[in-house]
Amino acid sequence: MTPLETYQSYLALKLHFGGKYDYFKYGGKTSASVESFDKRKDKFKFVKLSNKLSDPQIIDYYLANFIRGKEWIGDFDQKNWMEHKKVNQSLEYFYKNDIEKLLTLTNNFDILFRVKDGNHPKLLKAYLGKKINLETLVILEKILKYRERFDAKISETFIWPKISLLIKKYEPFLKIDEKSFKSKTLDSIKNFEES
C-alpha cells in the first residue's frame, strides 16, 4: 500500500467501527483525497506503516487497535497488535479456555445467555470482567446468534449497545469454521457436565 492507501484503509476501518459504513460492502474504499492526506499532521505515521508492514499486516494492525477502542492513529499501539495476533493465532485454544471459564460460572450453559430483568447476562459480565476475550463473544454470536436477543432484552443503553455494535462490526473479520467451533462448544459442555 502507498501511504495514501494506508490512510484510506485507516479511514475505512474507522468509519466501519464507528457506525453505519460497511467496510466489506464498499470494499474498504473511501473518498479521501491526496489533499486531505497532505494536510494531516500525523501523515508520517501512515508513511511509516506503508514502508514497514505488508498490506494484510496494516489492516490487521488497524483492526487490533479499533477493536480495543482506539480511534486515532496516534493512540494505536504495537502491544494491541501483538495481543490480537496471539489470540488469533491460537484462537481454538483461547476459545476452549474461555468456554471452560464460562462453564465454571454456572451449572447450565444456557444460563450464561439469560437476561433477567433487563440486566447484563453472565456472558457479558464475564467479558466486562476481562475473564473472556472479545473473539469468544464473536464466535458465540456466529454459532448461536444471541446478539439481537440481547439488544431487545438488555435495558441499559450505554455499555451493551457499544459492545453489540463492536461484535457486529468485528464478526465479518473473524473467519472461523462455524461447524467445528459449534462441535468444540458442545464437546466442552458435555465434558464439563460429565466431570
C-alpha positions in Angstrom: 0.0 0.0 0.0 1.1 3.5 -0.7 1.0 6.0 2.3 -2.3 7.4 0.8 -3.8 3.9 0.5 -2.7 3.2 4.1 -4.5 6.4 5.2 -7.6 5.4 3.2 -7.7 2.0 4.8 -7.4 3.6 8.2 -10.4 5.9 7.4 -12.5 3.0 6.0 -12.0 0.9 9.1 -12.5 3.9 11.4 -15.8 4.5 9.6 -16.7 0.8 9.8 -16.2 0.5 13.5 -17.7 3.9 14.2 -21.1 3.2 12.8 -23.0 2.9 9.5 -20.3 2.4 7.0 -19.7 -1.2 5.9 -16.1 -1.9 5.1 -17.0 -5.1 3.1 -19.9 -3.6 1.2 -17.7 -0.7 -0.1 -14.5 -2.8 -0.4 -12.7 -0.6 2.1 -12.9 2.4 -0.3 -13.2 6.0 0.9 -13.2 9.3 -0.9 -10.1 10.6 1.0 -8.1 12.8 -1.3 -4.4 13.4 -1.6 -5.0 17.0 -0.4 -6.7 15.9 2.8 -3.9 13.4 3.4 -1.2 16.0 2.8 -2.8 18.3 5.4 -2.7 15.7 8.2 -0.1 16.4 10.9 0.2 12.6 11.6 0.9 11.8 7.9 4.3 10.4 8.8 2.6 7.5 10.7 0.9 6.3 7.5 4.2 6.7 5.6 6.0 4.7 8.2 3.3 1.9 8.3 3.3 1.6 4.5 7.1 1.2 4.4 7.2 -1.2 7.4 4.2 -3.6 7.0 2.6 -5.6 4.3 -1.0 -4.8 3.2 -2.6 -7.6 5.3 -0.5 -6.6 8.3 -1.6 -3.0 8.1 -5.3 -4.0 8.1 -4.6 -6.4 11.0 -2.8 -3.7 12.9 -5.7 -1.3 12.5 -8.2 -3.9 13.4 -6.3 -4.8 16.6 -6.5 -1.2 17.7 -10.0 -0.4 16.6 -11.5 -3.4 18.5 -9.7 -2.3 21.6 -11.4 1.1 21.5 -8.6 3.1 19.9 -9.8 5.6 17.3 -6.9 7.9 16.5 -3.8 6.6 14.7 -1.7 8.4 17.3 -3.2 6.2 20.1 -2.5 3.0 18.2 -0.2 0.6 19.9 2.1 -2.3 18.8 1.1 -4.1 22.1 -2.5 -4.2 20.9 -1.5 -5.8 17.7 0.8 -8.4 19.4 -2.1 -9.3 21.8 -4.5 -9.6 18.8 -2.1 -11.8 16.9 -1.5 -14.0 19.9 -5.3 -14.6 20.4 -6.0 -15.1 16.7 -3.0 -17.5 16.1 -4.3 -19.7 18.9 -8.0 -19.0 18.5 -9.2 -22.5 19.3 -7.1 -22.7 22.4 -8.3 -19.3 23.8 -11.9 -20.1 22.9 -11.8 -23.5 24.6 -10.3 -21.9 27.7 -12.9 -19.2 27.7 -15.7 -21.7 27.3 -14.3 -23.6 30.3 -14.2 -20.4 32.4 -17.8 -19.6 31.4 -18.9 -23.1 32.4 -17.5 -22.7 35.9 -19.8 -19.7 36.4 -23.0 -21.8 36.1 -24.2 -25.4 36.1 -26.2 -24.8 32.9 -24.7 -23.3 29.7 -28.0 -21.6 28.7 -28.0 -19.5 31.9 -24.9 -17.6 30.5 -27.3 -16.1 28.0 -30.2 -15.4 30.3 -31.2 -11.7 30.5 -33.1 -11.3 33.8 -35.0 -8.0 34.5 -33.1 -6.2 31.7 -29.7 -6.8 33.4 -26.5 -8.0 31.9 -26.3 -11.8 31.4 -23.4 -13.8 32.9 -21.7 -14.0 29.4 -21.5 -10.2 29.1 -20.3 -9.8 32.8 -17.5 -12.3 32.1 -16.4 -10.2 29.1 -16.6 -6.9 31.0 -14.7 -8.5 33.9 -11.9 -9.4 31.3 -12.4 -13.2 32.0 -13.0 -13.9 28.3 -11.9 -12.5 25.0 -13.9 -10.4 22.5 -13.3 -13.2 20.0 -15.2 -15.6 22.2 -18.3 -13.3 22.1 -18.0 -13.0 18.3 -17.6 -16.8 17.9 -20.6 -17.4 20.1 -22.6 -14.9 18.1 -21.6 -16.7 14.9 -22.8 -20.0 16.1 -25.7 -19.1 18.5 -27.0 -15.7 17.2 -27.6 -14.2 20.7 -26.9 -10.5 20.0 -30.3 -9.4 18.7 -32.0 -11.1 21.6 -29.7 -9.2 24.0 -30.4 -6.0 22.1 -34.1 -6.5 22.7 -33.9 -7.6 26.4 -31.0 -5.6 28.0 -32.4 -2.4 29.3 -29.3 -0.3 29.9 -28.4 1.9 26.9 -24.7 2.7 27.4 -22.5 -0.3 27.7 -24.3 -3.1 25.8 -25.1 -1.1 22.7 -21.4 -0.3 22.2 -20.4 -4.0 22.6 -23.3 -5.1 20.4 -22.0 -2.8 17.6 -18.4 -4.0 18.2 -19.5 -7.7 17.8 -21.5 -6.9 14.7 -18.6 -4.9 13.1 -15.9 -7.4 14.1 -17.8 -10.5 13.1 -17.0 -10.4 9.3 -13.3 -10.1 10.0 -13.1 -13.2 12.2 -13.0 -16.1 9.8 -13.8 -19.5 11.5 -15.1 -22.9 10.7 -18.5 -22.5 12.4 -19.3 -26.2 12.3 -16.0 -27.0 14.0 -16.5 -24.4 16.7 -20.0 -25.5 17.4 -18.8 -29.0 17.8 -16.0 -27.8 20.2 -18.6 -25.9 22.2 -20.8 -28.9 22.6 -17.9 -31.2 23.5 -16.8 -28.7 26.2 -20.3 -28.6 27.7 -20.6 -32.4 27.6 -17.1 -32.9 29.2 -18.0 -30.3 31.9 -21.3 -31.9 32.7 -19.7 -35.4 33.0 -16.9 -34.2 35.3 
